[in-house]
Amino acid sequence: MEDRVRFALEKLLNVAHEDTGQGRRVANFLLAWWNAEEHGGFDLTDLANVDPHIGEDMATIFTFLAREEDVVYPYDYRGEIEKIIARWRPQSETSR
């Protein structure tokens, strides 16, 4: 993963821990990437409800994923993802 993608992901992870509307939207985005079947999808209209810099970080992730031959999951950040699952999807498993 390129540094710019890793930096965008880390910023999004920080936002997803916040107890705000933006935090919930970013969590939805990250969890849809992690396991949409288990944690739900991401409503693209939510892009209009996040700050522009957050939307740009999401676009960085979208672009990264679009260029990969296979979907790449952020396994190095599994612990962070599990914390986001516990916060926003306590009824779900942490599986991927």
Order of alpha helices (4+ residues) and beta strands (2+ residues): alpha-alpha-alpha-alpha
